[in-house]
Amino acid sequence: MDILGPFPPAKGQLKFLLVAIDYFTKWIEACPLAKITTENVRKFTWKNIICRFRIPYALVTDNGRQFIAQEFEELLHELGIKHLTTSVEHPQTNGQAKAAKKVILRELKKRLGNAKGKWPDELPSILWAYHCTPQSTTQETPYRLTYGADAMIPIEIGEASHRRQVFNGEQNTQELAADLDLVDELRDEARIHEEACKLRASRRYNTRVKPRSFRAGDLVWRLLGEA
C-alpha cells in the first residue's frame, strides 16, 4: 500500500490517491482522497480490501505516519493482519505498490492533457484496462486470476467477439462453473510463470554483478541521496 500525489485539485479537493496491489494477482485498488489521514487509510483497508475481497495475511507499507499510527495498527491487530514496513535502506520491499503507481501515473498523463483536475474521472477506466491486460510475470490478467473468468470488455460489444456471437444462456452457468472449478489450476500455472520470470530476472541481474567482499572498516563509495 502506498500514497500517490498530490495531484491538481479535483472536485471535492481530491488531491491524493491511496493505492494497494495484491502481490500475486496484481489487482490494484485505488481511492482518491482529499487528505491522507489514518482514518481514511482505515476506511480504505476495510472497504476496498477486506469487505471486497478478504482479510489479507499481511500488508506492506512504508513508515508514513498514517500507516504506523496506533489506530491503524489496532485495526490490523484485531483482524490478525501482519504489518510489514519497509526500511529507509530498502524501499524495494514495497516495490509492487511503487510499480502500480507508475502504471497509474503513465496512463493519467496520456489521457488528461490540460484537463488535470479530471483525473478521478479517468481512474476507473485506467484500472479497468489494467485489470484486463495480461501481466508479463503471470501471463494472465489480474481480472481472471481474481474472479476465475475473463472480463467482457467494451470492444466485444461494438465488434462482437466469438463468445458473444455464440452466447447461450443455458450453457453460460455451466461454463462459468467449469471456470471456477479450474481456478486453482489457473493460479498454480500463473505462479509457476511468475517464479520462472523472477528466476530469469535474477540470472540477468547476476550476470552484470561483480562479486566483491568487504570487511568492517573498509571505505566505500556511496551515491548522494542514499540512506
JOURGI-V78806 format. One record per pair of residues at least 24 apart in sequence whose C-alpha atoms are under 10 Angstrom apart, sorted by the first residue. I is the first residue (numbers start at 1). J is the second residue. Records with the same first field share a line. If there is no record, write none. Layout:
I: J  J
This chain:
1: 28  29  30  41  45  59  60  61  62  67  94  95  96  97  98  100
2: 30  60  61  62  64  67  94  95  96  97  98  100  101
3: 30  31  32  36  41  61  62  64  97  98  101
4: 30  32  36  97  98  100  101  102  104  105
5: 32  33  101  105
6: 33  34  35
7: 32  116  117  119  120
8: 115  116  117  118  119
9: 34  116  117  118  119  120
10: 34  115  116  117  118  119  120  121
11: 117  118  119  120  121
13: 117
14: 117  118  119  120
15: 117  119  120
16: 120
17: 101  104  120  123
18: 44  45  97  101
19: 44  97  98  100  101  104
20: 44  45  48  49  59  60  61  96  97  98  100  101
21: 49  59  60  94  96  97  98  99  100  101
22: 49  56  59  96  97  142  146
23: 59  60  94  95  96  97
24: 96  137  138  142  145  146  187  190  191  194
25: 131  135  137  138  140  141  142  143  144  145  146  187  190  191
26: 96  97  99  100  130  131  135  137  138  140  141  142  143  145  146
27: 100  127  130  131  132  141  142  143  144  145  146
28: 96  97  100  101  104  127  128  130  131  142
29: 100  124  127
30: 100  101  104  123  124  127
31: 120  123  124
32: 119  120  121  123
33: 120
36: 65  66  67
37: 65  66  67  69
38: 64  65  66  67  68  69  70  71  72  73
39: 66  69  71  72
40: 66  72
41: 66  67  71  72
42: 66  67  71  72  73  74  75  76
43: 72
45: 72  75  76
46: 75  76
50: 79
53: 146
55: 79  80  81
56: 80  81  82
57: 81  82  83
58: 82  83  84
59: 83  84  85  94
60: 84  85  86  93  94  95  96  97
61: 85  86  87  91  93  94  95  97
62: 86  87  88  91  93  94
63: 87  88
87: 227
88: 226  227
89: 226  227
90: 227
100: 127  130
103: 127  130
104: 130
128: 153
129: 153
135: 190  194
136: 193  194  197
137: 190  191  192  193  194  195  196  197  198
138: 187  188  189  190  191  192  193  194  195  196  197
139: 189  190  191  193  194  197
140: 186  187  189  190  193
141: 190
144: 179  183  186  187
145: 183  184  186  187  190
146: 183  187
147: 179  180  183
148: 176  177  178  179  180  181  182  183  184  186  187
149: 175  176  177  178  179  180  182  183
150: 176  179
